């Protein structure tokens, strides 16, 4: 539970820090999507997507909404 709280706070701080510099787009995960493909498509890193969304695993479920930095969209 403490780890979840820390992750939540890290995401809040990261979003606040990048609020002026970046805007986020919401991306709903579709069947067959994975973090590697999304990182390449949106010109970002797996680690950044995981940190922004508070993920602890590299797997995402279909229907999950992820925040992707808007300025990285090609």
NUDO-630399 format. One line per 3 residues: number of its first residue (from 1); their letters; for each residue z, y, x of N, C-alpha, C, O. Coordinates in steps of 0.2 Angstrom, whole numbers, plus 5000, padded with zeros to 4 digits. Each point is the difference from the previous one (the first is absolute). Layout:
N
NUM	A	Z/Y/X/Z/Y/X/Z/Y/X/Z/Y/X; ...
//
This chain:
74
1	XXX	5000/4994/5004/5000/5006/4996/5000/5006/5004/4997/5005/4999; 5007/4995/5007/5000/5006/5004/4993/5001/5003/4998/5006/5001; 4999/4989/5001/4993/5000/5003/4995/5003/4995/4996/5005/5002
4	XXX	5005/4993/4992/4995/5003/4995/5002/5008/4999/4995/5004/4999; 5011/4998/5001/5002/5007/5000/4997/5004/5006/4997/5005/4999; 5004/4992/5007/4997/5003/5006/4993/5001/4999/4997/5005/5002
7	XXX	4999/4990/4996/4993/5000/4999/4998/5005/4995/4995/5004/5001; 5009/4997/4994/4998/5005/4994/5001/5007/5003/4996/5004/4999; 5009/4997/5005/5002/5006/5003/4994/5002/5005/4998/5006/5001
10	XXX	5000/4989/5003/4995/5002/5005/4994/5002/4997/4996/5004/5002; 5002/4992/4992/4994/5002/4997/5000/5007/4997/4996/5004/5000; 5010/4998/4997/5001/5006/4997/4999/5006/5006/4997/5005/4999
13	XXX	5006/4994/5006/5000/5004/5006/4993/5001/5002/4998/5006/5002; 4999/4988/4999/4993/5000/5003/4995/5004/4995/4996/5004/5002; 5005/4995/4991/4996/5003/4995/5001/5008/5000/4996/5004/5000
16	XXX	5011/4998/5001/5001/5007/5000/4998/5003/5006/4997/5006/5000; 5003/4991/5006/4997/5002/5006/4993/5002/5000/4997/5004/5003; 4999/4991/4994/4993/5000/5000/4997/5004/4993/4994/5000/5000
19	XXX	5011/5002/4996/4998/5003/4994/4995/5006/5001/4995/5001/4996; 5006/5003/5009/4996/5006/5001/4994/4998/5004/4994/5003/4999; 5006/4992/5005/4995/4998/5004/4995/4995/4997/4994/5001/5000
22	XXX	5009/4995/4996/4996/4995/4997/5001/4999/4992/5006/5002/4998; 4990/4996/4999/5001/4998/4993/4998/4993/4999/4996/4997/5004; 5007/4999/4992/4999/4993/4999/4996/4999/4994/5000/5003/4995
25	XXX	4996/4991/5005/4996/4998/4995/5004/4993/4998/5002/4996/5004; 4998/5003/4989/5002/4993/4998/4995/4995/5000/4994/5002/4997; 5007/4993/5006/4995/4994/5000/5003/4994/4997/5005/4998/5002
28	XXX	4992/4999/4993/5002/4994/4997/4997/4994/5003/4994/5000/5000; 5010/4996/5003/4997/4994/5004/4997/4995/4995/5002/4999/4994; 4992/4999/5008/4996/4996/4996/5000/4993/5003/5002/4999/5006
31	XXX	4995/4996/4991/5000/4993/5002/4996/5000/5007/4994/5003/5000; 5008/4994/5005/4996/4999/5006/5002/5006/5005/4998/4999/5006; 5005/5006/4992/5002/5006/5005/5006/4997/5004/5004/4996/4998
34	XXX	4996/5007/5008/5006/4999/5005/5001/5007/5004/4995/5004/5000; 5010/4996/5003/5002/5006/5004/4995/5002/5006/4998/5006/5001; 4999/4989/5002/4995/5001/5005/4994/5003/4997/4998/5005/5003
37	XXX	5000/4992/4992/4994/5003/4997/5001/5007/4998/4996/5005/5001; 5010/4997/4995/5001/5006/4998/5001/5005/5006/4997/5006/4999; 5006/4992/5006/5001/5005/5006/4993/5002/5003/4999/5005/5002
40	XXX	4997/4990/4999/4993/5001/5002/4996/5005/4995/4997/5004/5003; 5003/4994/4991/4997/5004/4995/5002/5007/5000/4996/5005/4999; 5010/4996/5001/5003/5007/5000/5002/5003/5006/5003/5006/5001
43	XXX	4995/4991/5005/5000/5003/5006/5008/5002/5002/5001/5005/5002; 5003/4990/4997/5007/5001/5002/5002/4993/5003/4996/4996/5002; 5011/5003/4998/5002/4994/5003/5004/4996/4995/5003/5003/4995
46	XXX	4998/4991/5006/5004/4995/4996/5007/5003/5000/5004/5000/4995; 4999/5002/5011/5007/5002/5001/5001/5006/4996/5005/5001/4997; 4990/5004/5003/5001/5006/4996/5000/4999/4992/5005/5002/4997
49	XXX	4991/4993/5001/5000/4998/4993/5007/4997/4998/5003/5001/4995; 4999/4995/5009/5006/4996/4999/5006/5005/5000/5004/5000/4996; 4996/5005/5009/5006/5004/5000/5000/5005/4994/5005/5001/4997
52	XXX	4989/5002/5001/5000/5004/4995/5002/4997/4993/5003/5003/4996; 4995/4991/5004/5002/4996/4993/5006/4996/5001/5002/4997/4995; 5002/5003/5010/5006/4997/5001/4999/4992/5000/5005/4996/4997
55	XXX	4989/5002/5005/4999/4992/5001/5003/4997/5006/5001/5003/5005; 5002/4991/4994/5003/4997/5005/4996/4994/5002/5001/4997/5006; 4994/5001/4990/4995/4994/5001/4993/5003/5000/4999/5005/4997
58	XXX	4997/4991/5006/4993/5003/5000/4996/4997/4994/4994/5001/5000; 5009/4996/4996/4996/4997/4994/5002/5005/4994/5005/5003/4999; 4990/4998/4997/5000/5004/4994/4998/4996/4994/4995/4997/5001
61	XXX	5008/5004/4993/4998/4997/4994/4994/5004/4997/5000/5006/5000; 4996/4990/4996/4995/5003/4996/5004/5005/4995/5004/4997/4997; 4993/5009/5002/5003/5004/4995/5005/5005/5003/5002/5005/4996
64	XXX	5000/4994/5010/5005/5004/5003/4996/5007/5002/4995/5000/5002; 5009/5006/4997/4997/5006/5001/5003/5002/5007/5006/5001/5001; 4989/5001/5004/5002/5002/5006/4998/5008/5001/4995/5002/4997
67	XXX	5009/5001/5007/4998/5007/5002/4996/5000/5006/5002/4997/5005; 4992/5006/4995/4996/5000/5006/4999/5008/5002/4999/5004/4995; 5002/4998/5011/4999/5007/5002/4993/5002/4998/4995/4997/5002
70	XXX	5004/5009/4994/4994/5002/4998/4995/5002/5005/4994/5000/4999; 5009/5004/5006/4996/5002/5005/4996/4995/5005/4996/5002/5004; 5006/4992/4995/4997/4994/5004/4994/4997/4996/4997/4996/5003
73	XX	5002/5006/4991/4995/4997/4996/4993/5002/5003/4999/5006/5001; 4997/4989/5000/4993/5002/5003/4996/5003/4995/4994/5001/5001
//
